[in-house]
Amino acid sequence: MVHTDAELADLVARDLEMHLRDLETNGPPFAVALWVDEGVDSETPTYGVSIGADADLAGLRAAPAFRGITDDQWRSWPSSERWNSGNWAHIAEDFLSTDTDEALDPLRDIIGIEDLDLAHEECDLGWPCSCQTDAARRWLNIGVAALRRATVPGEVLVFPEGPDLTCPQRAVAMLRTVDPGRFHATFPAWRKLADAVRDDGPSDELLAACDLDLDDVTSTSAELRRALTVADAR
C-alpha cells in the first residue's frame, strides 16, 4: 500500500507522541528536536527524536571552555552548544513503529534512486535548501508536518533538525514549526545582527552569536543573506 505524504506524517506524529509519552528525562526538557536525515551520500533516510534538558547539560556548561560565556549567551545565542542537539543526552533516538517504517520504504527507495548529494556549491542555504532533490524535500516536509501534528507535552521548543546544518539553516528549520514571535524572543541575536548589518556593522560578539564572521558581512555571503531572511521572519 502506497501512502500519501499526509498519511505518512500522521503515522510519524503518532509514533512520536507515543515515544514522548513514555520517555523519562533528567529534569524538564527545554526542547524536542525531530532528527530529519534525508539520506545524504547514500545513507538511509531516517527520523529520530532528540531531547534537550538543562540538567543533562550541567557538566558541559561547567566545562572550562564555556566559563567565559554568560548564562544569557548560553541560553539565547543561536550558536550556543546548548542548542546543538548532538550534546543532548537523548540523541536521534529511533521511535518509528514497524508499520510506519515499512510505510516509509517506498519514499526511501525513490530517494536512493535520486542519489542525493548536497554539495552546496550554489545554494540558497534554506531548509530544505535549493540543492535538495524532490524526494528528499518530501522527506523533510513530512517530518515538519509530523511535528505540527504531534502533541508534545510541556512548554518546550519543538523543531526539526538535520545533519550538517549551518546556524542560519537551523534557524530556518526552527521557523517552520516555531512561531516567529517566540523564536525571536528566544533568539534575539538574529534581529540585532540584522539591525547592525544595516547600520554601522555588527560587533564580534553578534557575529559569534550567529556563527558568522566579518567575511560573511563584507562579501554578503549566502549565510548572511539567509540570516537576514531569518531576522525578517514575522
TACORBEL-V457874 format. One record per backbone hydrogen bond with DSSP energy under -1.0 kcal/mol. NH is the residue of the N-H (numbers start at 1). CO is the residue of the C=O. If there is no record, write none. Layout:
BEGIN
((NH;CO) (NH;CO))
END
This chain:
BEGIN
((8;4) (9;5) (10;6) (11;7) (12;8) (13;9) (14;10) (15;11) (16;12) (17;13) (18;14) (19;15) (20;16) (21;17) (22;18) (27;25) (30;52) (31;52) (32;157) (33;50) (34;159) (35;48) (36;161) (37;46) (41;116) (43;40) (46;37) (48;35) (49;93) (50;33) (51;90) (52;31) (61;57) (62;58) (63;60) (66;63) (67;64) (69;66) (74;70) (75;71) (76;72) (77;73) (79;209) (80;77) (83;80) (87;84) (88;85) (93;49) (101;97) (102;98) (103;99) (104;100) (108;104) (109;105) (110;106) (111;107) (112;108) (113;109) (114;110) (115;111) (119;117) (132;129) (137;133) (138;134) (139;135) (140;136) (141;137) (142;138) (143;139) (144;140) (145;141) (146;142) (147;143) (148;144) (149;145) (150;146) (156;154) (157;30) (159;32) (161;34) (170;166) (171;167) (172;168) (173;169) (174;170) (175;171) (176;173) (177;174) (178;174) (183;179) (184;180) (185;181) (186;182) (187;183) (190;187) (192;188) (193;189) (194;190) (195;191) (196;192) (197;193) (198;194) (199;196) (201;196) (207;203) (208;204) (209;205) (210;206) (211;208) (212;207) (217;213) (218;214) (219;215) (221;216) (225;221) (226;222) (227;223) (228;224) (229;225) (230;226) (231;227) (232;228) (233;230))
END
